[in-house]
Structures are given as C-alpha cells and as structure tokens.
Amino acid sequence: MKSGPAVEAPPQFADPERGFRYLVLTQWARRTLPSEQSERPLPDFVVGERFLESLARLEGIKEEKVADVVFEIVTGLAPQIPGREVHHLRKGTGGDDPVRVRDDGAVAWRASLQVNTPSARRIHYWALPNGQFELARVATHDDFDV
C-alpha cells in the first residue's frame, strides 16, 4: 500500500517572539523573489509587550495569516492592498476624533486581518518616529484599544 509524502512538523520555538518572527520571515521569503531580496530586505520591527498575548488569546485566525499581514505592514505593502483597509487608529470611534499619538511621537494605525467576517480581526500597530513599526495588539473589529 502506497502512502503519501510525509508531513513535516513545523518548527517549534521555546521563545514565542522568536517563533512569530520566524513566521514573518517565512512570509517574506515566500512573497519576495530571491532576485529581489537583497534590495527588499525584511525591515526590523518591534513586538510590543501585549502583542503576543493578544495573538495567543484571539481565536478565529491563524498565526500565519497575522504574520503575512505583518510582513505587508513592515515592508510598506499593506496600504496598497485594499483589503487591508489601513487607517489611523483614533482616540474614539468617530472619523473626526484625533489620531492616537504616544508621547514618543509614535502614531497608531489599524489594518484588517479579515473582511466581511463576523467580529473581523484587526491588527493595531505604531509607526515609530525612526520609521520602524511596533506591533501593539490583534483584536476584533469593535476593539479599539492599543
């Protein structure tokens, strides 16, 4: 009896941040042609203190999907993708409410991880003054906390 190809177990990391960074690096390698990788390196990013906890608690979305969107955010692709719905995260729910800005000058942003889904998942992040991004939280559509 023939059996199919063996399914390789995914890598496992004792450090959750290292594991998530591996997923982002994997998405970059899958979506960036080898001939373009030297001119489009994966930028460094900051994993905020609440990000991994929020990712572990949020159901209904795979870590690989979140890593894929993080790749889009840190490489500047996300605003060009209509389904990401990238916009500032404001202090309130109104379109005229002020944008959230931290004391260090970082500006809060929000992008869609899912669309047209009940309780669609979102990612909240900060654009830092030095050009890097800091991942803040993943949440559902109606959660506006950073």
PLY file of the C-alpha trace (Angstrom):
ply
format ascii 1.0
element vertex 146
property float x
property float y
property float z
element edge 145
property int vertex1
property int vertex2
end_header
0.00 0.00 0.00
1.36 3.41 -1.01
1.36 6.25 1.41
1.55 9.95 0.65
4.51 12.17 1.36
5.40 12.55 5.00
4.08 15.72 6.58
6.90 17.56 8.24
6.17 19.01 11.66
6.51 22.80 11.79
9.48 24.21 13.70
8.89 24.80 17.39
10.39 27.58 19.48
10.69 27.91 23.23
10.58 31.69 22.77
7.19 32.77 21.33
8.62 36.00 19.91
11.32 34.12 18.02
8.63 31.77 16.67
6.49 34.67 15.45
9.47 36.40 13.88
10.23 33.13 12.06
6.68 33.14 10.64
7.10 36.73 9.40
10.48 35.87 7.86
8.88 32.84 6.17
6.16 35.04 4.63
8.81 37.49 3.41
10.78 34.63 1.81
7.64 33.20 0.17
6.46 36.52 -1.22
9.74 38.20 -2.16
11.58 36.80 -5.16
15.14 35.70 -4.38
16.37 38.12 -7.04
14.67 41.00 -5.15
15.55 40.01 -1.57
18.80 41.96 -1.41
17.07 45.18 -2.50
13.92 44.49 -0.42
15.20 43.15 2.91
12.76 42.43 5.70
12.86 45.51 7.96
13.28 45.03 11.68
10.20 45.62 13.82
9.30 45.79 17.49
7.00 43.26 19.12
5.07 45.23 21.72
4.62 43.85 25.22
0.91 43.00 24.69
1.11 41.69 21.12
1.95 38.01 21.62
-0.52 37.65 24.49
-3.30 39.13 22.36
-2.36 36.82 19.48
-2.48 33.76 21.74
-5.93 34.73 23.07
-7.55 35.69 19.76
-9.46 32.88 18.12
-10.64 32.61 14.55
-7.41 33.46 12.75
-4.16 31.61 12.21
-0.80 32.99 13.30
0.46 32.51 9.74
-2.19 34.93 8.46
-1.20 37.52 11.07
2.47 37.02 10.14
1.59 37.55 6.48
-0.10 40.88 7.25
2.81 41.91 9.49
5.11 41.25 6.51
2.89 43.58 4.46
2.93 46.25 7.17
6.68 46.34 7.80
7.53 46.29 4.08
5.06 49.08 3.25
2.77 46.90 1.13
-0.28 46.99 3.43
-1.55 50.48 2.45
-1.50 49.40 -1.22
-3.79 46.40 -0.58
-7.47 47.45 -0.49
-8.47 44.51 1.74
-6.11 45.70 4.49
-8.18 48.87 5.00
-5.18 50.59 6.63
-6.13 53.70 8.58
-5.16 55.66 11.68
-6.39 54.36 15.00
-8.24 57.27 16.56
-8.95 58.17 20.18
-12.67 57.50 19.60
-14.88 55.79 17.05
-15.71 58.94 15.09
-13.96 59.90 11.88
-13.24 63.36 13.31
-11.70 62.04 16.52
-7.98 62.79 16.86
-5.40 60.20 15.86
-3.67 58.43 18.75
-0.12 59.65 19.22
2.17 58.49 22.02
4.48 60.76 23.99
7.42 59.47 21.93
5.71 60.61 18.70
4.59 57.14 17.55
1.32 57.19 15.59
-1.30 54.44 15.97
-2.54 52.52 12.92
-5.04 49.74 12.28
-5.27 47.20 9.46
-7.74 44.47 8.61
-6.71 40.86 9.01
-10.15 39.78 7.78
-13.03 41.45 5.96
-16.71 40.57 5.64
-16.49 38.23 8.63
-18.39 38.48 11.92
-16.07 40.04 14.51
-13.45 40.51 11.80
-9.94 40.55 13.21
-7.74 43.64 13.13
-4.12 44.41 13.93
-3.13 47.57 15.79
0.39 48.91 15.47
2.51 52.00 15.95
4.54 53.81 13.30
7.62 54.90 15.24
9.43 58.18 14.57
12.52 56.22 13.39
10.49 54.53 10.61
10.10 51.16 12.33
6.79 49.59 13.29
5.79 48.30 16.70
3.12 45.60 16.82
0.64 46.51 19.55
-2.27 44.03 19.54
-4.57 41.90 17.47
-8.25 42.33 18.25
-11.77 42.07 16.90
-13.38 44.79 14.79
-15.06 46.57 17.72
-11.97 46.64 19.96
-10.15 49.96 19.63
-7.62 49.54 22.46
-3.94 49.83 21.57
0 1
1 2
2 3
3 4
4 5
5 6
6 7
7 8
8 9
9 10
10 11
11 12
12 13
13 14
14 15
15 16
16 17
17 18
18 19
19 20
20 21
21 22
22 23
23 24
24 25
25 26
26 27
27 28
28 29
29 30
30 31
31 32
32 33
33 34
34 35
35 36
36 37
37 38
38 39
39 40
40 41
41 42
42 43
43 44
44 45
45 46
46 47
47 48
48 49
49 50
50 51
51 52
52 53
53 54
54 55
55 56
56 57
57 58
58 59
59 60
60 61
61 62
62 63
63 64
64 65
65 66
66 67
67 68
68 69
69 70
70 71
71 72
72 73
73 74
74 75
75 76
76 77
77 78
78 79
79 80
80 81
81 82
82 83
83 84
84 85
85 86
86 87
87 88
88 89
89 90
90 91
91 92
92 93
93 94
94 95
95 96
96 97
97 98
98 99
99 100
100 101
101 102
102 103
103 104
104 105
105 106
106 107
107 108
108 109
109 110
110 111
111 112
112 113
113 114
114 115
115 116
116 117
117 118
118 119
119 120
120 121
121 122
122 123
123 124
124 125
125 126
126 127
127 128
128 129
129 130
130 131
131 132
132 133
133 134
134 135
135 136
136 137
137 138
138 139
139 140
140 141
141 142
142 143
143 144
144 145
